[in-house]
Amino acid sequence: MSLRLSTVILPVDRWHEGGRAKWQRAEELGFHAAYTYDHLSWRTFRDRAWFGALPTLTAAATATERIRLGTLVTSVKPRSCITG
């Protein structure tokens, strides 16, 4: 039986200002998987940038090779619907 460790990386850093490096570092450290949240904001980060989970995971997939990627929570976002 082997132990697999995962981590959570909040989508609060711009990709070129440390976001990419965090995902790559998680892979370098040997984590099995890295997850992010798909919220509109998060507690103490509500006044900071908060990037979408799917674009963040897409970028992480281009910057990593082995680590599994996913969301811990995927929220149903309210959407406007224009009919007529």
PDB file with SEQRES, HELIX, SHEET and CRYST1 records, atoms N, CA, C and O in Angstrom:
SEQRES   1 A   84  MET SER LEU ARG LEU SER THR VAL ILE LEU PRO VAL ASP          
SEQRES   2 A   84  ARG TRP HIS GLU GLY GLY ARG ALA LYS TRP GLN ARG ALA          
SEQRES   3 A   84  GLU GLU LEU GLY PHE HIS ALA ALA TYR THR TYR ASP HIS          
SEQRES   4 A   84  LEU SER TRP ARG THR PHE ARG ASP ARG ALA TRP PHE GLY          
SEQRES   5 A   84  ALA LEU PRO THR LEU THR ALA ALA ALA THR ALA THR GLU          
SEQRES   6 A   84  ARG ILE ARG LEU GLY THR LEU VAL THR SER VAL LYS PRO          
SEQRES   7 A   84  ARG SER CYS ILE THR GLY                                      
HELIX    1 AA1 TRP A   15  GLU A   17  5                                   3    
HELIX    2 AA2 GLY A   19  GLU A   28  1                                  10    
HELIX    3 AA3 ARG A   43  PHE A   45  5                                   3    
HELIX    4 AA4 ALA A   53  ALA A   63  1                                  11    
SHEET    1 AA1 3 SER A   6  VAL A   8  0                                        
SHEET    2 AA1 3 ALA A  33  ASP A  38  1                                        
SHEET    3 AA1 3 ARG A  68  THR A  74  1                                        
CRYST1    1.000    1.000    1.000  90.00  90.00  90.00 P 1           1          
ATOM      1  N   MET A   1       0.850  -1.178   0.000  1.00  0.00           N  
ATOM      2  CA  MET A   1       0.000   0.000   0.000  1.00  0.00           C  
ATOM      3  C   MET A   1       0.895   1.240   0.000  1.00  0.00           C  
ATOM      4  O   MET A   1       1.805   1.362   0.819  1.00  0.00           O  
ATOM      5  N   SER A   2       0.628   2.133  -0.908  1.00  0.00           N  
ATOM      6  CA  SER A   2       1.426   3.363  -0.967  1.00  0.00           C  
ATOM      7  C   SER A   2       0.562   4.556  -0.573  1.00  0.00           C  
ATOM      8  O   SER A   2      -0.652   4.561  -0.777  1.00  0.00           O  
ATOM      9  N   LEU A   3       1.203   5.543  -0.017  1.00  0.00           N  
ATOM     10  CA  LEU A   3       0.535   6.758   0.404  1.00  0.00           C  
ATOM     11  C   LEU A   3       0.651   7.792  -0.707  1.00  0.00           C  
ATOM     12  O   LEU A   3       1.747   8.066  -1.196  1.00  0.00           O  
ATOM     13  N   ARG A   4      -0.469   8.361  -1.100  1.00  0.00           N  
ATOM     14  CA  ARG A   4      -0.479   9.404  -2.127  1.00  0.00           C  
ATOM     15  C   ARG A   4      -0.947  10.705  -1.499  1.00  0.00           C  
ATOM     16  O   ARG A   4      -2.039  10.775  -0.936  1.00  0.00           O  
ATOM     17  N   LEU A   5      -0.124  11.724  -1.596  1.00  0.00           N  
ATOM     18  CA  LEU A   5      -0.459  13.024  -1.040  1.00  0.00           C  
ATOM     19  C   LEU A   5      -0.889  13.976  -2.139  1.00  0.00           C  
ATOM     20  O   LEU A   5      -0.348  13.964  -3.244  1.00  0.00           O  
ATOM     21  N   SER A   6      -1.867  14.795  -1.815  1.00  0.00           N  
ATOM     22  CA  SER A   6      -2.352  15.814  -2.746  1.00  0.00           C  
ATOM     23  C   SER A   6      -2.281  17.168  -2.058  1.00  0.00           C  
ATOM     24  O   SER A   6      -2.082  17.253  -0.846  1.00  0.00           O  
ATOM     25  N   THR A   7      -2.447  18.217  -2.842  1.00  0.00           N  
ATOM     26  CA  THR A   7      -2.393  19.568  -2.306  1.00  0.00           C  
ATOM     27  C   THR A   7      -3.497  20.419  -2.938  1.00  0.00           C  
ATOM     28  O   THR A   7      -4.070  20.054  -3.964  1.00  0.00           O  
ATOM     29  N   VAL A   8      -3.776  21.539  -2.318  1.00  0.00           N  
ATOM     30  CA  VAL A   8      -4.729  22.515  -2.845  1.00  0.00           C  
ATOM     31  C   VAL A   8      -3.949  23.779  -3.176  1.00  0.00           C  
ATOM     32  O   VAL A   8      -3.159  24.262  -2.365  1.00  0.00           O  
ATOM     33  N   ILE A   9      -4.173  24.304  -4.362  1.00  0.00           N  
ATOM     34  CA  ILE A   9      -3.544  25.563  -4.777  1.00  0.00           C  
ATOM     35  C   ILE A   9      -4.668  26.540  -5.108  1.00  0.00           C  
ATOM     36  O   ILE A   9      -5.408  26.345  -6.073  1.00  0.00           O  
ATOM     37  N   LEU A  10      -4.788  27.577  -4.311  1.00  0.00           N  
ATOM     38  CA  LEU A  10      -5.841  28.562  -4.547  1.00  0.00           C  
ATOM     39  C   LEU A  10      -5.520  29.378  -5.798  1.00  0.00           C  
ATOM     40  O   LEU A  10      -4.359  29.718  -6.027  1.00  0.00           O  
ATOM     41  N   PRO A  11      -6.523  29.695  -6.606  1.00  0.00           N  
ATOM     42  CA  PRO A  11      -6.283  30.434  -7.852  1.00  0.00           C  
ATOM     43  C   PRO A  11      -6.212  31.945  -7.637  1.00  0.00           C  
ATOM     44  O   PRO A  11      -7.013  32.694  -8.197  1.00  0.00           O  
ATOM     45  N   VAL A  12      -5.261  32.385  -6.833  1.00  0.00           N  
ATOM     46  CA  VAL A  12      -5.179  33.799  -6.478  1.00  0.00           C  
ATOM     47  C   VAL A  12      -3.974  34.513  -7.088  1.00  0.00           C  
ATOM     48  O   VAL A  12      -3.882  35.739  -7.020  1.00  0.00           O  
ATOM     49  N   ASP A  13      -3.061  33.764  -7.676  1.00  0.00           N  
ATOM     50  CA  ASP A  13      -1.864  34.381  -8.252  1.00  0.00           C  
ATOM     51  C   ASP A  13      -1.962  34.467  -9.768  1.00  0.00           C  
ATOM     52  O   ASP A  13      -2.382  33.516 -10.427  1.00  0.00           O  
ATOM     53  N   ARG A  14      -1.577  35.597 -10.307  1.00  0.00           N  
ATOM     54  CA  ARG A  14      -1.497  35.711 -11.762  1.00  0.00           C  
ATOM     55  C   ARG A  14      -0.479  34.696 -12.255  1.00  0.00           C  
ATOM     56  O   ARG A  14       0.520  34.436 -11.585  1.00  0.00           O  
ATOM     57  N   TRP A  15      -0.727  34.129 -13.408  1.00  0.00           N  
ATOM     58  CA  TRP A  15       0.078  33.027 -13.926  1.00  0.00           C  
ATOM     59  C   TRP A  15       1.554  33.395 -14.004  1.00  0.00           C  
ATOM     60  O   TRP A  15       2.412  32.611 -13.599  1.00  0.00           O  
ATOM     61  N   HIS A  16       1.855  34.589 -14.526  1.00  0.00           N  
ATOM     62  CA  HIS A  16       3.247  34.998 -14.702  1.00  0.00           C  
ATOM     63  C   HIS A  16       3.869  35.563 -13.421  1.00  0.00           C  
ATOM     64  O   HIS A  16       5.060  35.876 -13.402  1.00  0.00           O  
ATOM     65  N   GLU A  17       3.083  35.695 -12.360  1.00  0.00           N  
ATOM     66  CA  GLU A  17       3.588  36.234 -11.095  1.00  0.00           C  
ATOM     67  C   GLU A  17       3.602  35.172  -9.992  1.00  0.00           C  
ATOM     68  O   GLU A  17       3.455  35.501  -8.814  1.00  0.00           O  
ATOM     69  N   GLY A  18       3.774  33.939 -10.357  1.00  0.00           N  
ATOM     70  CA  GLY A  18       3.885  32.898  -9.343  1.00  0.00           C  
ATOM     71  C   GLY A  18       2.897  31.758  -9.469  1.00  0.00           C  
ATOM     72  O   GLY A  18       3.106  30.694  -8.885  1.00  0.00           O  
ATOM     73  N   GLY A  19       1.826  31.957 -10.220  1.00  0.00           N  
ATOM     74  CA  GLY A  19       0.841  30.891 -10.380  1.00  0.00           C  
ATOM     75  C   GLY A  19       1.432  29.650 -11.024  1.00  0.00           C  
ATOM     76  O   GLY A  19       1.267  28.541 -10.516  1.00  0.00           O  
ATOM     77  N   ARG A  20       2.110  29.833 -12.124  1.00  0.00           N  
ATOM     78  CA  ARG A  20       2.747  28.715 -12.837  1.00  0.00           C  
ATOM     79  C   ARG A  20       3.752  27.992 -11.941  1.00  0.00           C  
ATOM     80  O   ARG A  20       3.781  26.762 -11.898  1.00  0.00           O  
ATOM     81  N   ALA A  21       4.565  28.754 -11.235  1.00  0.00           N  
ATOM     82  CA  ALA A  21       5.601  28.182 -10.381  1.00  0.00           C  
ATOM     83  C   ALA A  21       5.008  27.318  -9.271  1.00  0.00           C  
ATOM     84  O   ALA A  21       5.602  26.305  -8.903  1.00  0.00           O  
ATOM     85  N   LYS A  22       3.851  27.695  -8.731  1.00  0.00           N  
ATOM     86  CA  LYS A  22       3.231  26.900  -7.665  1.00  0.00           C  
ATOM     87  C   LYS A  22       2.817  25.518  -8.173  1.00  0.00           C  
ATOM     88  O   LYS A  22       3.044  24.515  -7.496  1.00  0.00           O  
ATOM     89  N   TRP A  23       2.213  25.462  -9.358  1.00  0.00           N  
ATOM     90  CA  TRP A  23       1.787  24.178  -9.912  1.00  0.00           C  
ATOM     91  C   TRP A  23       2.999  23.306 -10.245  1.00  0.00           C  
ATOM     92  O   TRP A  23       2.996  22.100  -9.997  1.00  0.00           O  
ATOM     93  N   GLN A  24       4.019  23.922 -10.800  1.00  0.00           N  
ATOM     94  CA  GLN A  24       5.223  23.169 -11.126  1.00  0.00           C  
ATOM     95  C   GLN A  24       5.921  22.679  -9.856  1.00  0.00           C  
ATOM     96  O   GLN A  24       6.448  21.567  -9.825  1.00  0.00           O  
ATOM     97  N   ARG A  25       5.924  23.497  -8.826  1.00  0.00           N  
ATOM     98  CA  ARG A  25       6.562  23.104  -7.570  1.00  0.00           C  
ATOM     99  C   ARG A  25       5.825  21.922  -6.930  1.00  0.00           C  
ATOM    100  O   ARG A  25       6.453  21.019  -6.378  1.00  0.00           O  
ATOM    101  N   ALA A  26       4.509  21.934  -7.009  1.00  0.00           N  
ATOM    102  CA  ALA A  26       3.736  20.809  -6.470  1.00  0.00           C  
ATOM    103  C   ALA A  26       4.127  19.509  -7.159  1.00  0.00           C  
ATOM    104  O   ALA A  26       4.241  18.466  -6.516  1.00  0.00           O  
ATOM    105  N   GLU A  27       4.332  19.580  -8.466  1.00  0.00           N  
ATOM    106  CA  GLU A  27       4.760  18.398  -9.202  1.00  0.00           C  
ATOM    107  C   GLU A  27       6.184  17.990  -8.806  1.00  0.00           C  
ATOM    108  O   GLU A  27       6.459  16.806  -8.611  1.00  0.00           O  
ATOM    109  N   GLU A  28       7.079  18.959  -8.688  1.00  0.00           N  
ATOM    110  CA  GLU A  28       8.461  18.680  -8.285  1.00  0.00           C  
ATOM    111  C   GLU A  28       8.536  18.029  -6.910  1.00  0.00           C  
ATOM    112  O   GLU A  28       9.388  17.173  -6.672  1.00  0.00           O  
ATOM    113  N   LEU A  29       7.648  18.429  -6.008  1.00  0.00           N  
ATOM    114  CA  LEU A  29       7.633  17.872  -4.656  1.00  0.00           C  
ATOM    115  C   LEU A  29       7.053  16.460  -4.617  1.00  0.00           C  
ATOM    116  O   LEU A  29       7.105  15.795  -3.583  1.00  0.00           O  
ATOM    117  N   GLY A  30       6.507  16.005  -5.732  1.00  0.00           N  
ATOM    118  CA  GLY A  30       6.014  14.637  -5.814  1.00  0.00           C  
ATOM    119  C   GLY A  30       4.574  14.429  -5.410  1.00  0.00           C  
ATOM    120  O   GLY A  30       4.167  13.294  -5.163  1.00  0.00           O  
ATOM    121  N   PHE A  31       3.782  15.498  -5.336  1.00  0.00           N  
ATOM    122  CA  PHE A  31       2.375  15.325  -5.015  1.00  0.00           C  
ATOM    123  C   PHE A  31       1.689  14.496  -6.096  1.00  0.00           C  
ATOM    124  O   PHE A  31       1.999  14.624  -7.280  1.00  0.00           O  
ATOM    125  N   HIS A  32       0.764  13.654  -5.679  1.00  0.00           N  
ATOM    126  CA  HIS A  32       0.004  12.815  -6.600  1.00  0.00           C  
ATOM    127  C   HIS A  32      -0.966  13.671  -7.416  1.00  0.00           C  
ATOM    128  O   HIS A  32      -1.131  13.464  -8.618  1.00  0.00           O  
ATOM    129  N   ALA A  33      -1.609  14.638  -6.745  1.00  0.00           N  
ATOM    130  CA  ALA A  33      -2.607  15.486  -7.401  1.00  0.00           C  
ATOM    131  C   ALA A  33      -2.573  16.880  -6.790  1.00  0.00           C  
ATOM    132  O   ALA A  33      -2.136  17.076  -5.656  1.00  0.00           O  
ATOM    133  N   ALA A  34      -3.046  17.838  -7.574  1.00  0.00           N  
ATOM    134  CA  ALA A  34      -3.211  19.213  -7.090  1.00  0.00           C  
ATOM    135  C   ALA A  34      -4.612  19.662  -7.486  1.00  0.00           C  
ATOM    136  O   ALA A  34      -5.052  19.465  -8.619  1.00  0.00           O  
ATOM    137  N   TYR A  35      -5.289  20.261  -6.541  1.00  0.00           N  
ATOM    138  CA  TYR A  35      -6.662  20.689  -6.745  1.00  0.00           C  
ATOM    139  C   TYR A  35      -6.775  22.194  -6.553  1.00  0.00           C  
ATOM    140  O   TYR A  35      -5.921  22.825  -5.930  1.00  0.00           O  
ATOM    141  N   THR A  36      -7.844  22.753  -7.101  1.00  0.00           N  
ATOM    142  CA  THR A  36      -8.163  24.147  -6.865  1.00  0.00           C  
ATOM    143  C   THR A  36      -9.668  24.248  -6.650  1.00  0.00           C  
ATOM    144  O   THR A  36     -10.399  23.295  -6.919  1.00  0.00           O  
ATOM    145  N   TYR A  37     -10.130  25.385  -6.173  1.00  0.00           N  
ATOM    146  CA  TYR A  37     -11.547  25.612  -5.930  1.00  0.00           C  
ATOM    147  C   TYR A  37     -12.167  26.378  -7.083  1.00  0.00           C  
ATOM    148  O   TYR A  37     -11.497  27.163  -7.755  1.00  0.00           O  
ATOM    149  N   ASP A  38     -13.445  26.146  -7.306  1.00  0.00           N  
ATOM    150  CA  ASP A  38     -14.198  26.870  -8.320  1.00  0.00           C  
ATOM    151  C   ASP A  38     -15.262  27.725  -7.632  1.00  0.00           C  
ATOM    152  O   ASP A  38     -16.461  27.530  -7.834  1.00  0.00           O  
ATOM    153  N   HIS A  39     -14.804  28.672  -6.819  1.00  0.00           N  
ATOM    154  CA  HIS A  39     -15.709  29.589  -6.135  1.00  0.00           C  
ATOM    155  C   HIS A  39     -15.649  30.945  -6.819  1.00  0.00           C  
ATOM    156  O   HIS A  39     -14.742  31.218  -7.605  1.00  0.00           O  
ATOM    157  N   LEU A  40     -16.620  31.786  -6.513  1.00  0.00           N  
ATOM    158  CA  LEU A  40     -16.582  33.158  -7.024  1.00  0.00           C  
ATOM    159  C   LEU A  40     -15.588  33.998  -6.229  1.00  0.00           C  
ATOM    160  O   LEU A  40     -15.002  34.938  -6.767  1.00  0.00           O  
ATOM    161  N   SER A  41     -15.394  33.672  -4.967  1.00  0.00           N  
ATOM    162  CA  SER A  41     -14.391  34.319  -4.122  1.00  0.00           C  
ATOM    163  C   SER A  41     -14.163  33.420  -2.913  1.00  0.00           C  
ATOM    164  O   SER A  41     -14.818  32.389  -2.763  1.00  0.00           O  
ATOM    165  N   TRP A  42     -13.233  33.818  -2.056  1.00  0.00           N  
ATOM    166  CA  TRP A  42     -12.917  32.992  -0.900  1.00  0.00           C  
ATOM    167  C   TRP A  42     -12.515  33.866   0.267  1.00  0.00           C  
ATOM    168  O   TRP A  42     -11.511  34.573   0.196  1.00  0.00           O  
ATOM    169  N   ARG A  43     -13.264  33.828   1.308  1.00  0.00           N  
ATOM    170  CA  ARG A  43     -13.013  34.487   2.586  1.00  0.00           C  
ATOM    171  C   ARG A  43     -12.082  35.689   2.514  1.00  0.00           C  
ATOM    172  O   ARG A  43     -12.488  36.763   2.070  1.00  0.00           O  
ATOM    173  N   THR A  44     -10.859  35.521   2.940  1.00  0.00           N  
ATOM    174  CA  THR A  44      -9.932  36.647   3.038  1.00  0.00           C  
ATOM    175  C   THR A  44      -9.426  37.117   1.685  1.00  0.00           C  
ATOM    176  O   THR A  44      -8.751  38.144   1.604  1.00  0.00           O  
ATOM    177  N   PHE A  45      -9.736  36.390   0.629  1.00  0.00           N  
ATOM    178  CA  PHE A  45      -9.296  36.782  -0.713  1.00  0.00           C  
ATOM    179  C   PHE A  45     -10.392  37.517  -1.488  1.00  0.00           C  
ATOM    180  O   PHE A  45     -10.219  37.784  -2.677  1.00  0.00           O  
ATOM    181  N   ARG A  46     -11.499  37.847  -0.853  1.00  0.00           N  
ATOM    182  CA  ARG A  46     -12.621  38.445  -1.598  1.00  0.00           C  
ATOM    183  C   ARG A  46     -12.289  39.808  -2.200  1.00  0.00           C  
ATOM    184  O   ARG A  46     -12.968  40.249  -3.127  1.00  0.00           O  
ATOM    185  N   ASP A  47     -11.265  40.478  -1.694  1.00  0.00           N  
ATOM    186  CA  ASP A  47     -10.855  41.772  -2.247  1.00  0.00           C  
ATOM    187  C   ASP A  47      -9.646  41.652  -3.162  1.00  0.00           C  
ATOM    188  O   ASP A  47      -9.080  42.664  -3.573  1.00  0.00           O  
ATOM    189  N   ARG A  48      -9.245  40.430  -3.486  1.00  0.00           N  
ATOM    190  CA  ARG A  48      -8.098  40.174  -4.377  1.00  0.00           C  
ATOM    191  C   ARG A  48      -8.586  39.463  -5.630  1.00  0.00           C  
ATOM    192  O   ARG A  48      -9.746  39.064  -5.740  1.00  0.00           O  
ATOM    193  N   ALA A  49      -7.681  39.324  -6.546  1.00  0.00           N  
ATOM    194  CA  ALA A  49      -7.999  38.562  -7.756  1.00  0.00           C  
ATOM    195  C   ALA A  49      -8.308  37.116  -7.383  1.00  0.00           C  
ATOM    196  O   ALA A  49      -7.686  36.550  -6.484  1.00  0.00           O  
ATOM    197  N   TRP A  50      -9.261  36.532  -8.074  1.00  0.00           N  
ATOM    198  CA  TRP A  50      -9.617  35.123  -7.896  1.00  0.00           C  
ATOM    199  C   TRP A  50      -9.932  34.600  -9.293  1.00  0.00           C  
ATOM    200  O   TRP A  50     -10.918  35.009  -9.906  1.00  0.00           O  
ATOM    201  N   PHE A  51      -9.109  33.714  -9.784  1.00  0.00           N  
ATOM    202  CA  PHE A  51      -9.215  33.270 -11.166  1.00  0.00           C  
ATOM    203  C   PHE A  51     -10.052  32.006 -11.280  1.00  0.00           C  
ATOM    204  O   PHE A  51     -10.137  31.219 -10.337  1.00  0.00           O  
ATOM    205  N   GLY A  52     -10.662  31.820 -12.427  1.00  0.00           N  
ATOM    206  CA  GLY A  52     -11.527  30.677 -12.660  1.00  0.00           C  
ATOM    207  C   GLY A  52     -10.767  29.354 -12.595  1.00  0.00           C  
ATOM    208  O   GLY A  52      -9.603  29.267 -12.986  1.00  0.00           O  
ATOM    209  N   ALA A  53     -11.450  28.334 -12.095  1.00  0.00           N  
ATOM    210  CA  ALA A  53     -10.820  27.021 -11.920  1.00  0.00           C  
ATOM    211  C   ALA A  53     -10.450  26.371 -13.251  1.00  0.00           C  
ATOM    212  O   ALA A  53      -9.340  25.857 -13.395  1.00  0.00           O  
ATOM    213  N   LEU A  54     -11.348  26.384 -14.214  1.00  0.00           N  
ATOM    214  CA  LEU A  54     -11.061  25.685 -15.470  1.00  0.00           C  
ATOM    215  C   LEU A  54      -9.924  26.319 -16.260  1.00  0.00           C  
ATOM    216  O   LEU A  54      -9.064  25.587 -16.752  1.00  0.00           O  
ATOM    217  N   PRO A  55      -9.872  27.647 -16.408  1.00  0.00           N  
ATOM    218  CA  PRO A  55      -8.698  28.223 -17.061  1.00  0.00           C  
ATOM    219  C   PRO A  55      -7.407  27.966 -16.275  1.00  0.00           C  
ATOM    220  O   PRO A  55      -6.349  27.749 -16.866  1.00  0.00           O  
ATOM    221  N   THR A  56      -7.500  27.993 -14.943  1.00  0.00           N  
ATOM    222  CA  THR A  56      -6.326  27.722 -14.114  1.00  0.00           C  
ATOM    223  C   THR A  56      -5.832  26.299 -14.327  1.00  0.00           C  
ATOM    224  O   THR A  56      -4.631  26.075 -14.482  1.00  0.00           O  
ATOM    225  N   LEU A  57      -6.755  25.331 -14.336  1.00  0.00           N  
ATOM    226  CA  LEU A  57      -6.365  23.934 -14.538  1.00  0.00           C  
ATOM    227  C   LEU A  57      -5.841  23.695 -15.953  1.00  0.00           C  
ATOM    228  O   LEU A  57      -4.939  22.882 -16.153  1.00  0.00           O  
ATOM    229  N   THR A  58      -6.402  24.397 -16.928  1.00  0.00           N  
ATOM    230  CA  THR A  58      -5.912  24.280 -18.301  1.00  0.00           C  
ATOM    231  C   THR A  58      -4.468  24.768 -18.377  1.00  0.00           C  
ATOM    232  O   THR A  58      -3.616  24.120 -18.985  1.00  0.00           O  
ATOM    233  N   ALA A  59      -4.203  25.911 -17.756  1.00  0.00           N  
ATOM    234  CA  ALA A  59      -2.831  26.432 -17.737  1.00  0.00           C  
ATOM    235  C   ALA A  59      -1.903  25.488 -16.982  1.00  0.00           C  
ATOM    236  O   ALA A  59      -0.770  25.263 -17.409  1.00  0.00           O  
ATOM    237  N   ALA A  60      -2.369  24.933 -15.867  1.00  0.00           N  
ATOM    238  CA  ALA A  60      -1.546  24.002 -15.090  1.00  0.00           C  
ATOM    239  C   ALA A  60      -1.222  22.755 -15.905  1.00  0.00           C  
ATOM    240  O   ALA A  60      -0.128  22.203 -15.786  1.00  0.00           O  
ATOM    241  N   ALA A  61      -2.155  22.313 -16.723  1.00  0.00           N  
ATOM    242  CA  ALA A  61      -1.918  21.130 -17.558  1.00  0.00           C  
ATOM    243  C   ALA A  61      -0.832  21.382 -18.596  1.00  0.00           C  
ATOM    244  O   ALA A  61      -0.119  20.458 -18.987  1.00  0.00           O  
ATOM    245  N   THR A  62      -0.706  22.621 -19.041  1.00  0.00           N  
ATOM    246  CA  THR A  62       0.337  22.928 -20.019  1.00  0.00           C  
ATOM    247  C   THR A  62       1.710  23.093 -19.364  1.00  0.00           C  
ATOM    248  O   THR A  62       2.736  23.018 -20.039  1.00  0.00           O  
ATOM    249  N   ALA A  63       1.723  23.318 -18.044  1.00  0.00           N  
ATOM    250  CA  ALA A  63       2.976  23.583 -17.335  1.00  0.00           C  
ATOM    251  C   ALA A  63       3.495  22.371 -16.557  1.00  0.00           C  
ATOM    252  O   ALA A  63       4.599  22.413 -16.015  1.00  0.00           O  
ATOM    253  N   THR A  64       2.713  21.303 -16.500  1.00  0.00           N  
ATOM    254  CA  THR A  64       3.104  20.107 -15.749  1.00  0.00           C  
ATOM    255  C   THR A  64       3.010  18.887 -16.653  1.00  0.00           C  
ATOM    256  O   THR A  64       2.456  18.954 -17.750  1.00  0.00           O  
ATOM    257  N   GLU A  65       3.563  17.759 -16.176  1.00  0.00           N  
ATOM    258  CA  GLU A  65       3.562  16.547 -16.987  1.00  0.00           C  
ATOM    259  C   GLU A  65       2.879  15.357 -16.323  1.00  0.00           C  
ATOM    260  O   GLU A  65       2.184  14.597 -16.996  1.00  0.00           O  
ATOM    261  N   ARG A  66       3.064  15.180 -15.017  1.00  0.00           N  
ATOM    262  CA  ARG A  66       2.619  13.953 -14.361  1.00  0.00           C  
ATOM    263  C   ARG A  66       1.517  14.143 -13.333  1.00  0.00           C  
ATOM    264  O   ARG A  66       0.707  13.238 -13.132  1.00  0.00           O  
ATOM    265  N   ILE A  67       1.466  15.272 -12.690  1.00  0.00           N  
ATOM    266  CA  ILE A  67       0.544  15.481 -11.580  1.00  0.00           C  
ATOM    267  C   ILE A  67      -0.904  15.469 -12.072  1.00  0.00           C  
ATOM    268  O   ILE A  67      -1.210  16.009 -13.135  1.00  0.00           O  
ATOM    269  N   ARG A  68      -1.776  14.858 -11.303  1.00  0.00           N  
ATOM    270  CA  ARG A  68      -3.205  14.869 -11.633  1.00  0.00           C  
ATOM    271  C   ARG A  68      -3.788  16.204 -11.191  1.00  0.00           C  
ATOM    272  O   ARG A  68      -3.354  16.778 -10.192  1.00  0.00           O  
ATOM    273  N   LEU A  69      -4.765  16.692 -11.930  1.00  0.00           N  
ATOM    274  CA  LEU A  69      -5.351  18.002 -11.663  1.00  0.00           C  
ATOM    275  C   LEU A  69      -6.858  17.873 -11.491  1.00  0.00           C  
ATOM    276  O   LEU A  69      -7.489  17.017 -12.111  1.00  0.00           O  
ATOM    277  N   GLY A  70      -7.435  18.727 -10.645  1.00  0.00           N  
ATOM    278  CA  GLY A  70      -8.876  18.679 -10.468  1.00  0.00           C  
ATOM    279  C   GLY A  70      -9.387  19.798  -9.592  1.00  0.00           C  
ATOM    280  O   GLY A  70      -8.622  20.606  -9.064  1.00  0.00           O  
ATOM    281  N   THR A  71     -10.717  19.827  -9.449  1.00  0.00           N  
ATOM    282  CA  THR A  71     -11.357  20.800  -8.566  1.00  0.00           C  
ATOM    283  C   THR A  71     -11.873  20.076  -7.330  1.00  0.00           C  
ATOM    284  O   THR A  71     -12.359  18.948  -7.419  1.00  0.00           O  
ATOM    285  N   LEU A  72     -11.766  20.723  -6.192  1.00  0.00           N  
ATOM    286  CA  LEU A  72     -12.362  20.180  -4.977  1.00  0.00           C  
ATOM    287  C   LEU A  72     -13.848  20.485  -4.956  1.00  0.00           C  
ATOM    288  O   LEU A  72     -14.648  19.668  -4.499  1.00  0.00           O  
ATOM    289  N   VAL A  73     -14.216  21.645  -5.442  1.00  0.00           N  
ATOM    290  CA  VAL A  73     -15.600  22.072  -5.502  1.00  0.00           C  
ATOM    291  C   VAL A  73     -15.819  22.697  -6.868  1.00  0.00           C  
ATOM    292  O   VAL A  73     -15.016  23.515  -7.317  1.00  0.00           O  
ATOM    293  N   THR A  74     -16.882  22.322  -7.517  1.00  0.00           N  
ATOM    294  CA  THR A  74     -17.266  22.976  -8.762  1.00  0.00           C  
ATOM    295  C   THR A  74     -18.646  23.570  -8.543  1.00  0.00           C  
ATOM    296  O   THR A  74     -19.626  22.846  -8.366  1.00  0.00           O  
ATOM    297  N   SER A  75     -18.712  24.877  -8.558  1.00  0.00           N  
ATOM    298  CA  SER A  75     -19.962  25.574  -8.262  1.00  0.00           C  
ATOM    299  C   SER A  75     -20.801  25.765  -9.521  1.00  0.00           C  
ATOM    300  O   SER A  75     -20.277  25.922 -10.624  1.00  0.00           O  
ATOM    301  N   VAL A  76     -22.103  25.746  -9.326  1.00  0.00           N  
ATOM    302  CA  VAL A  76     -23.003  26.117 -10.413  1.00  0.00           C  
ATOM    303  C   VAL A  76     -23.102  27.632 -10.359  1.00  0.00           C  
ATOM    304  O   VAL A  76     -23.620  28.194  -9.394  1.00  0.00           O  
ATOM    305  N   LYS A  77     -22.609  28.283 -11.389  1.00  0.00           N  
ATOM    306  CA  LYS A  77     -22.586  29.737 -11.416  1.00  0.00           C  
ATOM    307  C   LYS A  77     -23.910  30.279 -11.968  1.00  0.00           C  
ATOM    308  O   LYS A  77     -24.469  29.708 -12.905  1.00  0.00           O  
ATOM    309  N   PRO A  78     -24.407  31.363 -11.401  1.00  0.00           N  
ATOM    310  CA  PRO A  78     -25.595  31.977 -11.985  1.00  0.00           C  
ATOM    311  C   PRO A  78     -25.262  32.564 -13.352  1.00  0.00           C  
ATOM    312  O   PRO A  78     -24.254  33.254 -13.507  1.00  0.00           O  
ATOM    313  N   ARG A  79     -26.091  32.295 -14.321  1.00  0.00           N  
ATOM    314  CA  ARG A  79     -25.872  32.790 -15.676  1.00  0.00           C  
ATOM    315  C   ARG A  79     -27.087  33.594 -16.124  1.00  0.00           C  
ATOM    316  O   ARG A  79     -28.221  33.287 -15.755  1.00  0.00           O  
ATOM    317  N   SER A  80     -26.840  34.600 -16.903  1.00  0.00           N  
ATOM    318  CA  SER A  80     -27.926  35.368 -17.496  1.00  0.00           C  
ATOM    319  C   SER A  80     -28.407  34.650 -18.739  1.00  0.00           C  
ATOM    320  O   SER A  80     -27.617  34.071 -19.484  1.00  0.00           O  
ATOM    321  N   CYS A  81     -29.679  34.693 -18.949  1.00  0.00           N  
ATOM    322  CA  CYS A  81     -30.251  34.072 -20.143  1.00  0.00           C  
ATOM    323  C   CYS A  81     -31.100  35.122 -20.837  1.00  0.00           C  
ATOM    324  O   CYS A  81     -32.056  35.642 -20.262  1.00  0.00           O  
ATOM    325  N   ILE A  82     -30.747  35.427 -22.062  1.00  0.00           N  
ATOM    326  CA  ILE A  82     -31.487  36.405 -22.837  1.00  0.00           C  
ATOM    327  C   ILE A  82     -32.340  35.646 -23.838  1.00  0.00           C  
ATOM    328  O   ILE A  82     -31.826  34.870 -24.644  1.00  0.00           O  
ATOM    329  N   THR A  83     -33.616  35.868 -23.782  1.00  0.00           N  
ATOM    330  CA  THR A  83     -34.527  35.232 -24.735  1.00  0.00           C  
ATOM    331  C   THR A  83     -35.260  36.304 -25.507  1.00  0.00           C  
ATOM    332  O   THR A  83     -35.347  37.458 -25.088  1.00  0.00           O  
ATOM    333  N   GLY A  84     -35.778  35.895 -26.633  1.00  0.00           N  
ATOM    334  CA  GLY A  84     -36.570  36.879 -27.345  1.00  0.00           C  
ATOM    335  C   GLY A  84     -36.397  36.893 -28.767  1.00  0.00           C  
ATOM    336  O   GLY A  84     -37.027  37.693 -29.458  1.00  0.00           O  
TER     337      GLY A  84                                                      
END                                                                             
